């Protein structure tokens, strides 16, 4: 292993400068360079950009060196149950490239955090720092231009700094959860940047999820059913904080959540129409209606675990139906991962499908 191939760069993101929240414009960027990068001064490489999930940041990215080490807070007997050969980290990428199972490529993971503390001030279990809200990688008048940050600041920096193949045909985009949503959103507006993409458990949170009740299997195993049902989870994030964040991104000047009225049985009976329309404007199903032609130019994979605790399997199926109706070519799989269901179908479902997603994308751009 060459440590200098696992890099963290610092860039100034012009498109995040002066953003409404005052979030950092100076951003760290995780860069993985393949084996042999420094041995050949002329070889150029395809690039995959990987957008992280909610509450992620540069210290808690989707892929890092030694993923298992990040999980040592778990009891050993539970940790041993995970199918670690299927989990992707930098060492696994080195191994797969060395065996010829993946072509050499550059992996870039941008920091898409809003650096706004979550609503409860909870701490990230991996890093010990306060969990932060995510940008969903969109351009928002309320939070800043994170879509433009990826498309311009990050891509242009990487093409200047590294030996990349500097064209759409050799550039892929991939995202997990919030990053999966960001992937689809970016493709809808700017397919000229990427020729292949994968959206893993894309977090297209529609108004239908305002009533979703989340129970994480691992939390139930560790704390019991009663605690899991309380929804006060600090293991993998809180769906209520995500909804609160979406209110800030989509409708900060007229928040939706405080206007939601329920009847005696808890059923939603009304909400502010202007605020709900603002939310609907970010729904990929609706965005795709206007941008179907753009999506048709990209090789696209979507997938999700069938019992995803955030309710995203149903949302992915809706996207699949919308794309089918609009004639948007794509691969879609709602899969069952028995082992992932005992931990977190969302987190481990994604973890087990990162390598197949790399194979899909690199098969198109290499």
ROROVEX-795463 format. One record per residue (C-alpha): x, y, z; chain; residue number from 1; residue in one letter. Coordinates in steps of 0.2 Angstrom, whole numbers. Example, Ala and Ser with C-alpha at 12.3 -4.5 7.8 and 13.67 -1.06 7.14 Angstrom:
# residues 2
+-------+-------+-------+-------+-----+------+
!     u !     v !     w ! kette !  nr ! rest !
+-------+-------+-------+-------+-----+------+
!    62 !   -22 !    39 !     A !   1 !    A !
!    68 !    -5 !    36 !     A !   2 !    S !
+-------+-------+-------+-------+-----+------+
***
This chain:
# residues 366
+-------+-------+-------+-------+-----+------+
!     u !     v !     w ! kette !  nr ! rest !
+-------+-------+-------+-------+-----+------+
!     0 !     0 !     0 !     A !   1 !    X !
!     6 !    18 !    -4 !     A !   2 !    X !
!    -2 !    30 !     8 !     A !   3 !    X !
!     1 !    44 !    -4 !     A !   4 !    X !
!   -12 !    36 !   -16 !     A !   5 !    X !
!   -25 !    39 !    -2 !     A !   6 !    X !
!   -26 !    58 !    -2 !     A !   7 !    X !
!   -36 !    72 !     5 !     A !   8 !    X !
!   -35 !    88 !    -4 !     A !   9 !    X !
!   -41 !   105 !     0 !     A !  10 !    X !
!   -50 !   116 !   -12 !     A !  11 !    X !
!   -59 !   133 !   -12 !     A !  12 !    X !
!   -77 !   130 !   -19 !     A !  13 !    X !
!   -81 !   146 !   -28 !     A !  14 !    X !
!   -99 !   141 !   -29 !     A !  15 !    X !
!  -101 !   139 !   -10 !     A !  16 !    X !
!   -93 !   156 !    -6 !     A !  17 !    X !
!  -105 !   167 !     2 !     A !  18 !    X !
!  -119 !   154 !     4 !     A !  19 !    X !
!  -134 !   159 !    14 !     A !  20 !    X !
!  -129 !   147 !    29 !     A !  21 !    X !
!  -111 !   153 !    30 !     A !  22 !    X !
!  -106 !   135 !    27 !     A !  23 !    X !
!   -88 !   132 !    23 !     A !  24 !    X !
!   -82 !   136 !     6 !     A !  25 !    X !
!   -65 !   128 !     9 !     A !  26 !    X !
!   -68 !   110 !     7 !     A !  27 !    X !
!   -58 !    94 !     9 !     A !  28 !    X !
!   -59 !    81 !    -5 !     A !  29 !    X !
!   -55 !    63 !    -3 !     A !  30 !    X !
!   -45 !    56 !   -18 !     A !  31 !    X !
!   -41 !    38 !   -22 !     A !  32 !    X !
!   -27 !    35 !   -35 !     A !  33 !    X !
!   -25 !    17 !   -42 !     A !  34 !    X !
!   -10 !     6 !   -40 !     A !  35 !    X !
!     3 !    11 !   -53 !     A !  36 !    X !
!    -2 !    29 !   -54 !     A !  37 !    X !
!    15 !    36 !   -50 !     A !  38 !    X !
!    24 !    23 !   -60 !     A !  39 !    X !
!    17 !    29 !   -77 !     A !  40 !    X !
!    18 !    48 !   -80 !     A !  41 !    X !
!     8 !    48 !   -96 !     A !  42 !    X !
!    -6 !    36 !   -92 !     A !  43 !    X !
!   -23 !    44 !   -90 !     A !  44 !    X !
!   -38 !    37 !   -80 !     A !  45 !    X !
!   -57 !    37 !   -80 !     A !  46 !    X !
!   -64 !    45 !   -64 !     A !  47 !    X !
!   -79 !    40 !   -53 !     A !  48 !    X !
!   -86 !    54 !   -42 !     A !  49 !    X !
!   -95 !    46 !   -27 !     A !  50 !    X !
!  -107 !    57 !   -17 !     A !  51 !    X !
!  -109 !    52 !     1 !     A !  52 !    X !
!  -125 !    50 !    12 !     A !  53 !    X !
!  -134 !    60 !    24 !     A !  54 !    X !
!  -124 !    66 !    40 !     A !  55 !    X !
!  -108 !    61 !    30 !     A !  56 !    X !
!   -94 !    73 !    28 !     A !  57 !    X !
!   -75 !    71 !    24 !     A !  58 !    X !
!   -73 !    62 !    40 !     A !  59 !    X !
!   -87 !    50 !    37 !     A !  60 !    X !
!   -87 !    46 !    19 !     A !  61 !    X !
!   -95 !    31 !     9 !     A !  62 !    X !
!   -78 !    23 !     6 !     A !  63 !    X !
!   -62 !    25 !    16 !     A !  64 !    X !
!   -47 !    15 !    21 !     A !  65 !    X !
!   -51 !     0 !    32 !     A !  66 !    X !
!   -70 !     1 !    33 !     A !  67 !    X !
!   -71 !   -12 !    47 !     A !  68 !    X !
!   -61 !    -2 !    58 !     A !  69 !    X !
!   -74 !    12 !    58 !     A !  70 !    X !
!   -87 !    -1 !    65 !     A !  71 !    X !
!   -77 !    -7 !    80 !     A !  72 !    X !
!   -89 !     2 !    92 !     A !  73 !    X !
!  -101 !   -13 !    88 !     A !  74 !    X !
!  -100 !   -29 !    99 !     A !  75 !    X !
!   -88 !   -41 !    91 !     A !  76 !    X !
!  -101 !   -55 !    89 !     A !  77 !    X !
!  -111 !   -43 !    78 !     A !  78 !    X !
!   -96 !   -36 !    69 !     A !  79 !    X !
!   -91 !   -54 !    64 !     A !  80 !    X !
!  -108 !   -57 !    56 !     A !  81 !    X !
!  -105 !   -44 !    42 !     A !  82 !    X !
!  -100 !   -51 !    25 !     A !  83 !    X !
!   -83 !   -41 !    25 !     A !  84 !    X !
!   -77 !   -47 !     8 !     A !  85 !    X !
!   -91 !   -39 !     0 !     A !  86 !    X !
!   -88 !   -22 !     9 !     A !  87 !    X !
!   -79 !    -9 !    -2 !     A !  88 !    X !
!   -64 !     1 !     5 !     A !  89 !    X !
!   -48 !     7 !    -3 !     A !  90 !    X !
!   -39 !    -9 !     1 !     A !  91 !    X !
!   -53 !   -19 !    -8 !     A !  92 !    X !
!   -51 !    -7 !   -23 !     A !  93 !    X !
!   -32 !   -10 !   -24 !     A !  94 !    X !
!   -36 !   -29 !   -23 !     A !  95 !    X !
!   -49 !   -29 !   -37 !     A !  96 !    X !
!   -38 !   -18 !   -48 !     A !  97 !    X !
!   -23 !   -30 !   -45 !     A !  98 !    X !
!   -34 !   -45 !   -50 !     A !  99 !    X !
!   -40 !   -37 !   -66 !     A ! 100 !    X !
!   -58 !   -37 !   -59 !     A ! 101 !    X !
!   -59 !   -18 !   -60 !     A ! 102 !    X !
!   -49 !    -7 !   -72 !     A ! 103 !    X !
!   -38 !     6 !   -64 !     A ! 104 !    X !
!   -48 !    22 !   -60 !     A ! 105 !    X !
!   -48 !    38 !   -50 !     A ! 106 !    X !
!   -61 !    39 !   -36 !     A ! 107 !    X !
!   -66 !    56 !   -29 !     A ! 108 !    X !
!   -77 !    59 !   -14 !     A ! 109 !    X !
!   -83 !    77 !   -12 !     A ! 110 !    X !
!   -89 !    84 !     5 !     A ! 111 !    X !
!  -107 !    89 !     3 !     A ! 112 !    X !
!  -111 !    93 !    21 !     A ! 113 !    X !
!  -120 !   109 !    26 !     A ! 114 !    X !
!  -110 !   110 !    42 !     A ! 115 !    X !
!  -126 !   114 !    51 !     A ! 116 !    X !
!  -128 !   104 !    67 !     A ! 117 !    X !
!  -143 !    91 !    67 !     A ! 118 !    X !
!  -158 !    97 !    76 !     A ! 119 !    X !
!  -154 !    87 !    92 !     A ! 120 !    X !
!  -136 !    90 !    92 !     A ! 121 !    X !
!  -132 !    72 !    92 !     A ! 122 !    X !
!  -114 !    65 !    90 !     A ! 123 !    X !
!  -108 !    54 !    75 !     A ! 124 !    X !
!  -103 !    37 !    82 !     A ! 125 !    X !
!   -88 !    36 !    70 !     A ! 126 !    X !
!   -80 !    52 !    73 !     A ! 127 !    X !
!   -86 !    58 !    90 !     A ! 128 !    X !
!   -91 !    75 !    82 !     A ! 129 !    X !
!  -108 !    83 !    81 !     A ! 130 !    X !
!  -118 !    76 !    67 !     A ! 131 !    X !
!  -122 !    88 !    53 !     A ! 132 !    X !
!  -135 !    90 !    40 !     A ! 133 !    X !
!  -133 !    86 !    22 !     A ! 134 !    X !
!  -135 !    97 !     7 !     A ! 135 !    X !
!  -143 !    84 !    -5 !     A ! 136 !    X !
!  -131 !    91 !   -18 !     A ! 137 !    X !
!  -144 !   103 !   -25 !     A ! 138 !    X !
!  -144 !   121 !   -29 !     A ! 139 !    X !
!  -155 !   130 !   -16 !     A ! 140 !    X !
!  -157 !   148 !   -13 !     A ! 141 !    X !
!  -158 !   144 !     5 !     A ! 142 !    X !
!  -142 !   134 !     8 !     A ! 143 !    X !
!  -131 !   136 !    -7 !     A ! 144 !    X !
!  -126 !   129 !   -24 !     A ! 145 !    X !
!  -120 !   111 !   -20 !     A ! 146 !    X !
!  -124 !   105 !   -37 !     A ! 147 !    X !
!  -113 !   118 !   -46 !     A ! 148 !    X !
!  -100 !   114 !   -33 !     A ! 149 !    X !
!   -99 !    96 !   -39 !     A ! 150 !    X !
!  -100 !   101 !   -58 !     A ! 151 !    X !
!   -88 !   115 !   -58 !     A ! 152 !    X !
!   -77 !   117 !   -43 !     A ! 153 !    X !
!   -74 !    98 !   -40 !     A ! 154 !    X !
!   -73 !    91 !   -58 !     A ! 155 !    X !
!   -63 !   106 !   -64 !     A ! 156 !    X !
!   -50 !   104 !   -50 !     A ! 157 !    X !
!   -48 !    86 !   -52 !     A ! 158 !    X !
!   -46 !    87 !   -71 !     A ! 159 !    X !
!   -32 !   101 !   -68 !     A ! 160 !    X !
!   -23 !    91 !   -53 !     A ! 161 !    X !
!   -24 !    73 !   -59 !     A ! 162 !    X !
!   -21 !    63 !   -75 !     A ! 163 !    X !
!   -39 !    61 !   -79 !     A ! 164 !    X !
!   -47 !    57 !   -96 !     A ! 165 !    X !
!   -55 !    74 !   -97 !     A ! 166 !    X !
!   -71 !    71 !  -106 !     A ! 167 !    X !
!   -89 !    65 !  -102 !     A ! 168 !    X !
!   -86 !    48 !  -110 !     A ! 169 !    X !
!   -74 !    43 !   -96 !     A ! 170 !    X !
!   -82 !    51 !   -81 !     A ! 171 !    X !
!   -95 !    42 !   -70 !     A ! 172 !    X !
!  -106 !    48 !   -56 !     A ! 173 !    X !
!  -112 !    38 !   -41 !     A ! 174 !    X !
!  -121 !    41 !   -25 !     A ! 175 !    X !
!  -127 !    32 !   -10 !     A ! 176 !    X !
!  -144 !    37 !    -1 !     A ! 177 !    X !
!  -143 !    57 !    -1 !     A ! 178 !    X !
!  -129 !    55 !   -13 !     A ! 179 !    X !
!  -140 !    44 !   -24 !     A ! 180 !    X !
!  -153 !    58 !   -24 !     A ! 181 !    X !
!  -139 !    70 !   -28 !     A ! 182 !    X !
!  -134 !    59 !   -43 !     A ! 183 !    X !
!  -151 !    59 !   -51 !     A ! 184 !    X !
!  -154 !    77 !   -48 !     A ! 185 !    X !
!  -137 !    82 !   -56 !     A ! 186 !    X !
!  -140 !    70 !   -71 !     A ! 187 !    X !
!  -157 !    78 !   -74 !     A ! 188 !    X !
!  -149 !    95 !   -76 !     A ! 189 !    X !
!  -132 !    91 !   -82 !     A ! 190 !    X !
!  -130 !    75 !   -92 !     A ! 191 !    X !
!  -116 !    83 !  -102 !     A ! 192 !    X !
!  -104 !    80 !   -88 !     A ! 193 !    X !
!  -106 !    61 !   -85 !     A ! 194 !    X !
!  -109 !    46 !   -97 !     A ! 195 !    X !
!  -113 !    33 !   -83 !     A ! 196 !    X !
!  -121 !    33 !   -66 !     A ! 197 !    X !
!  -127 !    23 !   -51 !     A ! 198 !    X !
!  -140 !    28 !   -38 !     A ! 199 !    X !
!  -139 !    17 !   -23 !     A ! 200 !    X !
!  -154 !    18 !   -12 !     A ! 201 !    X !
!  -158 !    35 !   -18 !     A ! 202 !    X !
!  -165 !    46 !    -5 !     A ! 203 !    X !
!  -179 !    54 !   -15 !     A ! 204 !    X !
!  -189 !    59 !     0 !     A ! 205 !    X !
!  -207 !    64 !    -6 !     A ! 206 !    X !
!  -222 !    70 !     5 !     A ! 207 !    X !
!  -227 !    52 !     6 !     A ! 208 !    X !
!  -213 !    49 !    19 !     A ! 209 !    X !
!  -220 !    62 !    31 !     A ! 210 !    X !
!  -229 !    47 !    40 !     A ! 211 !    X !
!  -215 !    34 !    38 !     A ! 212 !    X !
!  -210 !    25 !    54 !     A ! 213 !    X !
!  -192 !    20 !    55 !     A ! 214 !    X !
!  -186 !     5 !    65 !     A ! 215 !    X !
!  -168 !     0 !    62 !     A ! 216 !    X !
!  -165 !   -19 !    65 !     A ! 217 !    X !
!  -148 !   -17 !    73 !     A ! 218 !    X !
!  -155 !    -4 !    85 !     A ! 219 !    X !
!  -168 !   -16 !    90 !     A ! 220 !    X !
!  -156 !   -30 !    93 !     A ! 221 !    X !
!  -145 !   -19 !   104 !     A ! 222 !    X !
!  -158 !    -9 !   113 !     A ! 223 !    X !
!  -174 !   -19 !   111 !     A ! 224 !    X !
!  -190 !   -16 !   102 !     A ! 225 !    X !
!  -197 !    -2 !   113 !     A ! 226 !    X !
!  -182 !     9 !   112 !     A ! 227 !    X !
!  -181 !     6 !    93 !     A ! 228 !    X !
!  -199 !    11 !    91 !     A ! 229 !    X !
!  -196 !    28 !   100 !     A ! 230 !    X !
!  -186 !    33 !    85 !     A ! 231 !    X !
!  -173 !    42 !    96 !     A ! 232 !    X !
!  -159 !    32 !    86 !     A ! 233 !    X !
!  -142 !    39 !    86 !     A ! 234 !    X !
!  -134 !    24 !    77 !     A ! 235 !    X !
!  -138 !    28 !    59 !     A ! 236 !    X !
!  -148 !    45 !    59 !     A ! 237 !    X !
!  -165 !    51 !    62 !     A ! 238 !    X !
!  -178 !    53 !    48 !     A ! 239 !    X !
!  -185 !    68 !    57 !     A ! 240 !    X !
!  -169 !    77 !    56 !     A ! 241 !    X !
!  -169 !    73 !    37 !     A ! 242 !    X !
!  -186 !    80 !    35 !     A ! 243 !    X !
!  -181 !    95 !    45 !     A ! 244 !    X !
!  -166 !    98 !    33 !     A ! 245 !    X !
!  -177 !    96 !    18 !     A ! 246 !    X !
!  -188 !   110 !    25 !     A ! 247 !    X !
!  -172 !   121 !    26 !     A ! 248 !    X !
!  -166 !   117 !     8 !     A ! 249 !    X !
!  -183 !   117 !     0 !     A ! 250 !    X !
!  -194 !   130 !     9 !     A ! 251 !    X !
!  -184 !   139 !    23 !     A ! 252 !    X !
!  -194 !   155 !    20 !     A ! 253 !    X !
!  -210 !   146 !    22 !     A ! 254 !    X !
!  -207 !   129 !    31 !     A ! 255 !    X !
!  -219 !   115 !    28 !     A ! 256 !    X !
!  -217 !   104 !    44 !     A ! 257 !    X !
!  -225 !   117 !    56 !     A ! 258 !    X !
!  -240 !   118 !    45 !     A ! 259 !    X !
!  -244 !    99 !    44 !     A ! 260 !    X !
!  -261 !    96 !    53 !     A ! 261 !    X !
!  -266 !    79 !    58 !     A ! 262 !    X !
!  -283 !    72 !    64 !     A ! 263 !    X !
!  -286 !    62 !    80 !     A ! 264 !    X !
!  -279 !    46 !    72 !     A ! 265 !    X !
!  -263 !    54 !    66 !     A ! 266 !    X !
!  -268 !    56 !    48 !     A ! 267 !    X !
!  -262 !    71 !    39 !     A ! 268 !    X !
!  -277 !    82 !    34 !     A ! 269 !    X !
!  -269 !    98 !    28 !     A ! 270 !    X !
!  -252 !   107 !    25 !     A ! 271 !    X !
!  -247 !   123 !    18 !     A ! 272 !    X !
!  -249 !   122 !    -1 !     A ! 273 !    X !
!  -235 !   134 !    -6 !     A ! 274 !    X !
!  -223 !   125 !     5 !     A ! 275 !    X !
!  -228 !   108 !    -2 !     A ! 276 !    X !
!  -227 !   114 !   -19 !     A ! 277 !    X !
!  -209 !   119 !   -15 !     A ! 278 !    X !
!  -205 !   101 !    -9 !     A ! 279 !    X !
!  -213 !    94 !   -25 !     A ! 280 !    X !
!  -202 !   104 !   -36 !     A ! 281 !    X !
!  -187 !    94 !   -29 !     A ! 282 !    X !
!  -195 !    77 !   -32 !     A ! 283 !    X !
!  -185 !    68 !   -45 !     A ! 284 !    X !
!  -201 !    60 !   -52 !     A ! 285 !    X !
!  -207 !    78 !   -56 !     A ! 286 !    X !
!  -190 !    84 !   -61 !     A ! 287 !    X !
!  -188 !    69 !   -73 !     A ! 288 !    X !
!  -204 !    74 !   -82 !     A ! 289 !    X !
!  -196 !    90 !   -88 !     A ! 290 !    X !
!  -178 !    83 !   -90 !     A ! 291 !    X !
!  -182 !    66 !   -98 !     A ! 292 !    X !
!  -172 !    69 !  -113 !     A ! 293 !    X !
!  -156 !    72 !  -102 !     A ! 294 !    X !
!  -158 !    56 !   -93 !     A ! 295 !    X !
!  -160 !    46 !  -109 !     A ! 296 !    X !
!  -141 !    50 !  -113 !     A ! 297 !    X !
!  -134 !    42 !   -98 !     A ! 298 !    X !
!  -131 !    24 !   -93 !     A ! 299 !    X !
!  -140 !    22 !   -77 !     A ! 300 !    X !
!  -142 !    10 !   -63 !     A ! 301 !    X !
!  -153 !    11 !   -48 !     A ! 302 !    X !
!  -156 !    -1 !   -34 !     A ! 303 !    X !
!  -162 !    -3 !   -16 !     A ! 304 !    X !
!  -164 !   -16 !    -2 !     A ! 305 !    X !
!  -183 !   -21 !    -1 !     A ! 306 !    X !
!  -185 !   -18 !    17 !     A ! 307 !    X !
!  -175 !    -2 !    18 !     A ! 308 !    X !
!  -179 !     6 !    35 !     A ! 309 !    X !
!  -181 !    24 !    27 !     A ! 310 !    X !
!  -194 !    18 !    15 !     A ! 311 !    X !
!  -184 !    21 !     0 !     A ! 312 !    X !
!  -188 !     4 !    -8 !     A ! 313 !    X !
!  -205 !    10 !   -12 !     A ! 314 !    X !
!  -198 !    27 !   -18 !     A ! 315 !    X !
!  -186 !    18 !   -29 !     A ! 316 !    X !
!  -200 !     8 !   -37 !     A ! 317 !    X !
!  -209 !    24 !   -40 !     A ! 318 !    X !
!  -194 !    31 !   -49 !     A ! 319 !    X !
!  -193 !    15 !   -59 !     A ! 320 !    X !
!  -211 !    17 !   -65 !     A ! 321 !    X !
!  -209 !    35 !   -69 !     A ! 322 !    X !
!  -193 !    32 !   -79 !     A ! 323 !    X !
!  -201 !    17 !   -88 !     A ! 324 !    X !
!  -216 !    28 !   -93 !     A ! 325 !    X !
!  -205 !    42 !   -99 !     A ! 326 !    X !
!  -194 !    30 !  -109 !     A ! 327 !    X !
!  -178 !    33 !   -99 !     A ! 328 !    X !
!  -167 !    18 !  -101 !     A ! 329 !    X !
!  -160 !    11 !   -84 !     A ! 330 !    X !
!  -157 !    -4 !   -74 !     A ! 331 !    X !
!  -167 !    -5 !   -58 !     A ! 332 !    X !
!  -166 !   -19 !   -44 !     A ! 333 !    X !
!  -176 !   -20 !   -28 !     A ! 334 !    X !
!  -165 !   -34 !   -20 !     A ! 335 !    X !
!  -166 !   -44 !    -4 !     A ! 336 !    X !
!  -151 !   -45 !     7 !     A ! 337 !    X !
!  -155 !   -57 !    22 !     A ! 338 !    X !
!  -139 !   -53 !    31 !     A ! 339 !    X !
!  -141 !   -34 !    29 !     A ! 340 !    X !
!  -159 !   -35 !    36 !     A ! 341 !    X !
!  -151 !   -40 !    53 !     A ! 342 !    X !
!  -141 !   -24 !    54 !     A ! 343 !    X !
!  -147 !   -10 !    43 !     A ! 344 !    X !
!  -155 !   -14 !    26 !     A ! 345 !    X !
!  -151 !     3 !    21 !     A ! 346 !    X !
!  -133 !     5 !    27 !     A ! 347 !    X !
!  -127 !   -13 !    23 !     A ! 348 !    X !
!  -137 !   -15 !     7 !     A ! 349 !    X !
!  -128 !     0 !     0 !     A ! 350 !    X !
!  -111 !    -7 !     7 !     A ! 351 !    X !
!  -114 !   -23 !    -2 !     A ! 352 !    X !
!  -118 !   -15 !   -18 !     A ! 353 !    X !
!  -104 !    -3 !   -20 !     A ! 354 !    X !
!   -93 !   -15 !   -29 !     A ! 355 !    X !
!  -106 !   -20 !   -42 !     A ! 356 !    X !
!  -110 !    -2 !   -45 !     A ! 357 !    X !
!   -92 !     2 !   -48 !     A ! 358 !    X !
!   -91 !   -13 !   -61 !     A ! 359 !    X !
!  -107 !    -6 !   -69 !     A ! 360 !    X !
!  -100 !    12 !   -71 !     A ! 361 !    X !
!   -82 !     7 !   -76 !     A ! 362 !    X !
!   -89 !    -5 !   -89 !     A ! 363 !    X !
!   -96 !    10 !   -97 !     A ! 364 !    X !
!   -82 !    23 !   -95 !     A ! 365 !    X !
!   -66 !    13 !   -96 !     A ! 366 !    X !
+-------+-------+-------+-------+-----+------+
***
